[in-house]
Amino acid sequence: MAEEGFVRLYVRDFSSLAAKAATGQEVEPALAKRIEEARSHAAIMDARKSPGHLDAVSEALKVESERKTFRDTGADSNPEEVLERRRLFLLQVADRLKEGQRADA
């Protein structure tokens, strides 16, 4: 079973990047770096604790993507559009985390 703190850490970080991206900020370099850090950290946690840390983050991101409220919607933005962009961003991150696992396997 994945460590809850590990999952929360990465869900929080990816959610923060999603909020920035949803309001039009460029986040791809930071996102790519954080995905690689998550993969490396997950490999360590899987070896030391139990397998499944990256899967747990991916699944938690899918749940997080369905939240209908978050703080940073941007003053000039349509909140529904921002929420949809955020949702899609988080789902893409969840998929990218899984792709990395398949490539490494």
N, CA, C and O of each residue as an XYZ file, in Angstrom:
420
protein
N       0.839     -1.178      0.000
C       0.000      0.000      0.000
C       0.888      1.247      0.000
O       1.868      1.330      0.741
N       0.530      2.196     -0.831
C       1.321      3.423     -0.971
C       1.196      4.294      0.273
O       0.153      4.327      0.926
N       2.257      4.984      0.581
C       2.267      5.921      1.703
C       1.372      7.116      1.377
O       1.518      7.734      0.323
N       0.465      7.432      2.265
C      -0.492      8.514      2.033
C       0.193      9.868      1.853
O      -0.216     10.668      1.012
N       1.223     10.117      2.636
C       1.942     11.384      2.524
C       2.587     11.566      1.165
O       2.606     12.672      0.623
N       3.111     10.491      0.617
C       3.708     10.515     -0.715
C       2.663     10.924     -1.743
O       2.900     11.807     -2.567
N       1.512     10.278     -1.687
C       0.434     10.551     -2.643
C      -0.025     11.995     -2.515
O      -0.162     12.693     -3.520
N      -0.262     12.447     -1.298
C      -0.724     13.834     -1.090
C       0.283     14.849     -1.602
O      -0.100     15.858     -2.194
N       1.555     14.595     -1.384
C       2.605     15.504     -1.845
C       2.508     15.735     -3.352
O       2.496     16.876     -3.813
N       2.440     14.647     -4.109
C       2.426     14.789     -5.557
C       1.079     15.268     -6.090
O       1.036     16.011     -7.071
N      -0.001     14.862     -5.473
C      -1.309     15.372     -5.904
C      -1.367     16.881     -5.681
O      -1.861     17.619     -6.534
N      -0.873     17.328     -4.558
C      -0.846     18.774     -4.281
C       0.022     19.511     -5.302
O      -0.379     20.552     -5.822
N       1.188     18.984     -5.583
C       2.089     19.638     -6.529
C       1.504     19.670     -7.945
O       1.550     20.701     -8.617
N       0.960     18.544     -8.391
C       0.381     18.508     -9.735
C      -0.891     19.351     -9.812
O      -1.184     19.932    -10.858
N      -1.638     19.423     -8.731
C      -2.831     20.277     -8.704
C      -2.448     21.745     -8.796
O      -3.132     22.529     -9.454
N      -1.371     22.113     -8.147
C      -0.883     23.490     -8.221
C      -0.473     23.836     -9.648
O      -0.791     24.917    -10.145
N       0.226     22.925    -10.301
C       0.600     23.143    -11.697
C      -0.635     23.185    -12.594
O      -0.678     23.957    -13.552
N      -1.630     22.369    -12.292
C      -2.866     22.361    -13.070
C      -3.579     23.695    -12.963
O      -4.104     24.200    -13.956
N      -3.604     24.268    -11.777
C      -4.257     25.562    -11.587
C      -3.549     26.638    -12.400
O      -4.195     27.487    -13.014
N      -2.238     26.601    -12.400
C      -1.480     27.578    -13.182
C      -1.734     27.386    -14.679
O      -1.962     28.350    -15.408
N      -1.691     26.147    -15.118
C      -1.911     25.865    -16.541
C      -3.327     26.239    -16.963
O      -3.532     26.733    -18.072
N      -4.296     26.011    -16.097
C      -5.696     26.298    -16.418
C      -5.953     27.783    -16.595
O      -6.914     28.178    -17.255
N      -5.090     28.609    -16.004
C      -5.242     30.058    -16.155
C      -4.283     30.615    -17.204
O      -4.116     31.830    -17.314
N      -3.654     29.731    -17.972
C      -2.860     30.164    -19.107
C      -1.365     30.276    -18.891
O      -0.653     30.691    -19.806
N      -0.866     29.928    -17.730
C       0.572     30.007    -17.481
C       1.278     28.794    -18.100
O       0.701     27.710    -18.190
N       2.511     28.984    -18.517
C       3.330     27.917    -19.088
C       3.924     27.089    -17.947
O       4.629     27.621    -17.090
N       3.639     25.800    -17.942
C       4.116     24.949    -16.854
C       4.832     23.686    -17.337
O       5.288     22.893    -16.514
N       4.938     23.486    -18.636
C       5.478     22.221    -19.144
C       6.872     21.888    -18.608
O       7.093     20.745    -18.205
N       7.823     22.829    -18.582
C       9.143     22.453    -18.036
C       9.063     22.006    -16.574
O       9.686     21.016    -16.192
N       8.304     22.727    -15.767
C       8.151     22.354    -14.359
C       7.410     21.023    -14.226
O       7.737     20.208    -13.363
N       6.423     20.810    -15.074
C       5.662     19.563    -15.043
C       6.549     18.379    -15.404
O       6.540     17.362    -14.710
N       7.305     18.503    -16.475
C       8.186     17.409    -16.893
C       9.185     17.066    -15.789
O       9.448     15.893    -15.522
N       9.730     18.083    -15.162
C      10.685     17.862    -14.075
C      10.012     17.159    -12.901
O      10.580     16.230    -12.328
N       8.806     17.596    -12.539
C       8.111     17.012    -11.385
C       7.681     15.574    -11.674
O       7.679     14.739    -10.769
N       7.322     15.281    -12.906
C       6.970     13.902    -13.263
C       8.189     12.998    -13.105
O       8.079     11.899    -12.562
N       9.330     13.445    -13.568
C      10.551     12.646    -13.415
C      10.910     12.461    -11.945
O      11.332     11.378    -11.538
N      10.743     13.515    -11.149
C      11.002     13.403     -9.710
C      10.040     12.407     -9.066
O      10.442     11.614     -8.214
N       8.780     12.446     -9.470
C       7.792     11.513     -8.920
C       8.155     10.077     -9.271
O       8.043      9.183     -8.432
N       8.586      9.856    -10.498
C       8.983      8.502    -10.908
C      10.168      7.988    -10.089
O      10.162      6.855     -9.608
N      11.171      8.832     -9.941
C      12.350      8.434     -9.166
C      11.995      8.172     -7.709
O      12.413      7.172     -7.124
N      11.226      9.073     -7.138
C      10.816      8.950     -5.739
C       9.952      7.703     -5.556
O      10.099      6.990     -4.563
N       9.055      7.436     -6.501
C       8.191      6.255     -6.416
C       9.010      4.969     -6.451
O       8.701      4.016     -5.735
N      10.042      4.936     -7.272
C      10.888      3.744     -7.348
C      11.554      3.473     -6.001
O      11.648      2.326     -5.563
N      12.005      4.523     -5.362
C      12.619      4.369     -4.037
C      11.584      3.894     -3.022
O      11.838      2.963     -2.257
N      10.417      4.536     -3.019
C       9.370      4.171     -2.063
C       8.880      2.739     -2.308
O       8.629      1.996     -1.359
N       8.747      2.361     -3.563
C       8.320      0.999     -3.880
C       9.329     -0.023     -3.335
O       8.942     -1.061     -2.799
N      10.600      0.277     -3.474
C      11.650     -0.635     -3.008
C      11.705     -0.696     -1.483
O      11.937     -1.760     -0.909
N      11.493      0.432     -0.839
C      11.633      0.483      0.620
C      10.357      0.124      1.376
O      10.419     -0.456      2.461
N       9.218      0.461      0.816
C       7.952      0.280      1.538
C       7.114     -0.822      0.905
O       7.090     -1.955      1.386
N       6.442     -0.482     -0.159
C       5.610     -1.445     -0.883
C       5.379     -0.913     -2.285
O       5.469      0.295     -2.504
N       5.084     -1.779     -3.232
C       4.866     -1.320     -4.611
C       3.564     -0.536     -4.757
O       2.658     -0.633     -3.929
N       3.502      0.242     -5.835
C       2.253      0.895     -6.196
C       2.170      2.386     -5.943
O       1.082      2.954     -6.032
N       3.270      3.038     -5.633
C       3.211      4.463     -5.312
C       2.808      5.318     -6.513
O       1.983      6.221     -6.374
N       3.368      5.051     -7.668
C       3.024      5.841     -8.856
C       1.576      5.586     -9.279
O       0.869      6.507     -9.689
N       1.147      4.335     -9.175
C      -0.258      4.014     -9.467
C      -1.188      4.771     -8.528
O      -2.226      5.281     -8.951
N      -0.820      4.842     -7.268
C      -1.655      5.531     -6.283
C      -1.764      7.022     -6.598
O      -2.837      7.609     -6.462
N      -0.664      7.630     -7.015
C      -0.704      9.048     -7.391
C      -1.590      9.226     -8.617
O      -2.405     10.148     -8.667
N      -1.437      8.365     -9.588
C      -2.235      8.449    -10.804
C      -3.729      8.350    -10.491
O      -4.527      9.133    -11.006
N      -4.096      7.410     -9.667
C      -5.509      7.238     -9.304
C      -6.020      8.431     -8.496
O      -7.152      8.872     -8.693
N      -5.199      8.948     -7.598
C      -5.602     10.110     -6.799
C      -5.776     11.348     -7.679
O      -6.644     12.180     -7.415
N      -4.957     11.471     -8.721
C      -5.109     12.588     -9.653
C      -6.428     12.496    -10.410
O      -7.060     13.515    -10.689
N      -6.839     11.288    -10.739
C      -8.130     11.118    -11.411
C      -9.276     11.562    -10.505
O     -10.221     12.206    -10.960
N      -9.189     11.221     -9.243
C     -10.206     11.655     -8.276
C     -10.158     13.172     -8.129
O     -11.195     13.835     -8.144
N      -8.968     13.711     -7.989
C      -8.802     15.161     -7.826
C      -9.336     15.917     -9.037
O      -9.862     17.021     -8.897
N      -9.208     15.340    -10.207
C      -9.658     16.021    -11.428
C     -11.165     16.268    -11.437
O     -11.642     17.150    -12.151
N     -11.902     15.512    -10.668
C     -13.355     15.644    -10.630
C     -13.843     16.688     -9.629
O     -15.031     17.005     -9.595
N     -12.930     17.225     -8.811
C     -13.334     18.285     -7.878
C     -13.850     19.475     -8.659
O     -13.291     19.836     -9.695
N     -14.898     20.075     -8.174
C     -15.535     21.189     -8.883
C     -15.155     22.557     -8.326
O     -15.634     23.581     -8.813
N     -14.314     22.579     -7.330
C     -13.864     23.862     -6.783
C     -12.368     23.804     -6.517
O     -11.817     22.767     -6.150
N     -11.747     24.927     -6.708
C     -10.362     25.123     -6.290
C     -10.118     26.619     -6.265
O     -10.905     27.387     -6.819
N      -9.052     27.034     -5.636
C      -8.843     28.453     -5.347
C      -8.531     29.329     -6.541
O      -9.140     30.390     -6.685
N      -7.638     28.945     -7.378
C      -7.067     29.839     -8.383
C      -7.748     29.721     -9.744
O      -7.185     29.139    -10.672
N      -8.948     30.267     -9.866
C      -9.634     30.197    -11.159
C      -9.298     31.390    -12.043
O      -9.597     31.361    -13.237
N      -8.697     32.422    -11.505
C      -8.368     33.609    -12.282
C      -9.556     34.549    -12.358
O     -10.677     34.114    -12.622
N      -9.331     35.794    -12.137
C     -10.411     36.780    -12.049
C     -11.127     36.991    -13.374
O     -12.341     37.192    -13.384
N     -10.412     36.950    -14.486
C     -11.006     37.249    -15.789
C     -11.446     36.003    -16.558
O     -11.827     36.107    -17.724
N     -11.401     34.856    -15.941
C     -11.668     33.608    -16.641
C     -13.079     33.098    -16.386
O     -13.704     33.419    -15.375
N     -13.559     32.302    -17.321
C     -14.810     31.583    -17.144
C     -14.500     30.387    -16.234
O     -13.741     29.501    -16.627
N     -15.076     30.348    -15.027
C     -14.728     29.278    -14.076
C     -14.981     27.870    -14.621
O     -14.219     26.950    -14.326
N     -16.028     27.695    -15.403
C     -16.306     26.366    -15.953
C     -15.230     25.928    -16.940
O     -14.838     24.761    -16.961
N     -14.759     26.857    -17.748
C     -13.682     26.531    -18.697
C     -12.389     26.220    -17.956
O     -11.663     25.295    -18.320
N     -12.109     26.990    -16.923
C     -10.901     26.767    -16.133
C     -10.966     25.396    -15.463
O      -9.979     24.660    -15.466
N     -12.108     25.049    -14.895
C     -12.262     23.736    -14.264
C     -12.065     22.608    -15.269
O     -11.447     21.592    -14.953
N     -12.589     22.787    -16.478
C     -12.428     21.752    -17.500
C     -10.971     21.630    -17.927
O     -10.479     20.515    -18.107
N     -10.271     22.745    -18.093
C      -8.842     22.695    -18.445
C      -8.044     22.020    -17.327
O      -7.136     21.232    -17.591
N      -8.390     22.335    -16.085
C      -7.721     21.727    -14.934
C      -7.971     20.223    -14.927
O      -7.046     19.439    -14.712
N      -9.217     19.818    -15.161
C      -9.575     18.405    -15.174
C      -8.770     17.653    -16.233
O      -8.197     16.599    -15.957
N      -8.733     18.198    -17.430
C      -7.996     17.555    -18.521
C      -6.505     17.493    -18.228
O      -5.854     16.491    -18.524
N      -5.965     18.549    -17.654
C      -4.547     18.585    -17.297
C      -4.222     17.459    -16.319
O      -3.267     16.712    -16.530
N      -5.007     17.334    -15.256
C      -4.734     16.307    -14.251
C      -4.876     14.902    -14.828
O      -4.105     14.010    -14.475
N      -5.844     14.697    -15.703
C      -5.992     13.388    -16.342
C      -4.803     13.078    -17.244
O      -4.363     11.931    -17.321
N      -4.282     14.097    -17.926
C      -3.102     13.895    -18.769
C      -1.878     13.563    -17.925
O      -1.062     12.725    -18.310
N      -1.749     14.218    -16.777
C      -0.629     13.906    -15.888
C      -0.748     12.464    -15.401
O       0.245     11.737    -15.370
N      -1.946     12.052    -15.026
C      -2.162     10.671    -14.577
C      -1.743      9.689    -15.672
O      -1.106      8.675    -15.386
N      -2.094      9.983    -16.906
C      -1.709      9.130    -18.029
C      -0.200      9.140    -18.251
O       0.401      8.097    -18.510
N       0.405     10.306    -18.149
C       1.861     10.399    -18.341
C       2.604      9.603    -17.276
O       3.627      8.985    -17.568
N       2.109      9.610    -16.063
C       2.739      8.816    -15.009
C       2.656      7.331    -15.344
O       3.622      6.594    -15.145
N       1.524      6.895    -15.844
C       1.339      5.493    -16.234
C       2.224      5.129    -17.419
O       2.800      4.041    -17.451
N       2.338      6.029    -18.396
C       3.191      5.778    -19.568
C       4.626      5.559    -19.138
O       5.306      4.685    -19.678
N       5.085      6.313    -18.205
C       6.439      6.147    -17.704
C       6.654      4.781    -17.081
O       7.731      4.195    -17.199
N       5.628      4.280    -16.421
C       5.724      2.952    -15.818
C       5.827      1.893    -16.885
O       6.653      0.986    -16.782
N       4.995      1.991    -17.919
C       5.018      0.993    -18.980
C       6.359      1.016    -19.711
O       6.881     -0.034    -20.086
N       6.914      2.204    -19.914
C       8.201      2.320    -20.615
C       9.336      1.723    -19.772
O      10.285      1.146    -20.303
N       9.217      1.876    -18.439
C      10.270      1.379    -17.558
C      10.159     -0.116    -17.295
O      11.138     -0.749    -16.900
N       8.984     -0.685    -17.510
C       8.745     -2.085    -17.159
C       9.442     -3.051    -18.104
O       9.333     -4.266    -17.936
